[in-house]
Amino acid sequence: MALSQPATFNEEWSDERVFAYLNQLPPDGVNADFHVLYNAYKHMRPNDFERLLVKFKADGRDINAKNPEGQTIKDVINEFPRQRDGFLEVLAKFA
């Protein structure tokens, strides 16, 4: 039986960890900016997501990038009512 790492919650994310998401490469056919936003949303808490968005926008990246289905990150977040708390408020600051 393999040992697993214990779950940790509410740990402080370093800038290095947050900003590493900016360098993630998308799969073929997926917009790079959308890919970063989607993965950050799926893995971060709203306050870390906001930290990422500050640098994301400063780097001139597109917060309205779309996935292959034509959805923005806001559209995707709206599909998950239980997981959108905080994220839509953060996005509104950068619209």
N, C-alpha and C positions, 0 to 999 in steps of 0.2 A: 504494500500500500504506500503510495507516495504521500509525502508530507505536504501539507498546503500552508500557505502563508495566512496568518490570521487577518481577518478583516479589520480595517481601521476606518473610523468615521470622524469627520470634522477635523482632519489633520490639516495643517497649514501647507499650502502648495507654494513652493519656491517659484520665483520668476522664471528660472530655468525650465522647470517642469511645465508651467503654463505656456511659455513662449515656444516650447518645443513643438507644440501643435501647429505653429505657423509653417513648419518645414515638412509637414506630412504630404506625401505625394498621393494624388488621387488615382483611382483605377482608370483605365481607358474610358473615354467618353464622359467623364465627370469633371465639371468645372473645379479647378483647384481651390478657389475661394469658397465655394459651397462646401467642398469636402472638409476644409478646415473648420468652418462654422458648424457643420453637422457633427463632426467628431468631438469638438469642444462641447457642444450642447449635450451630447450623450454621456460625456464623462466628467464634466465639471459641475460645480455648484454655481449659482448665479453670480456670486461675487468674484469667482475666478474667471468666469465667462466675461464679465465686465472688464477685468484686467486685460484679458486677451484682446477684447475689442478695441481698447485704447490703442494698442500697438498695431492691430490689424488696420484700423482706419488711418493711423499715422503713416503706415507703409503704403497708403494709397490703394488698398485692396477694396473689393466690391462687396459691401454688406447685402446687396440685392442680387447677388449671384444666384443662378438657378441650377437645380439638378436636372437630369435628363427628362424628367416628367414635367418640367417647367415651373417647379415650386421653388420659392425662396425659403430661407431658414425659418422665417416667420410663419409661412404656410405650414411647414412641417411641425413646428412647435404647437401650432393651433390644433393639430390632429390628436394631441396627447394632453387632454385637460388636466390630468393629475400631475403631469410633469412640467407644466408651463409656468407655474407660479414663480415669479421673479424674473424669468427669462424674457418675457415680453416687455416688462418694464425696462429691463436693461437695454433691449434692442431699441426701444423708443428713444432712448437718450442719444442714439447714434444714427437715427433715421435722417 
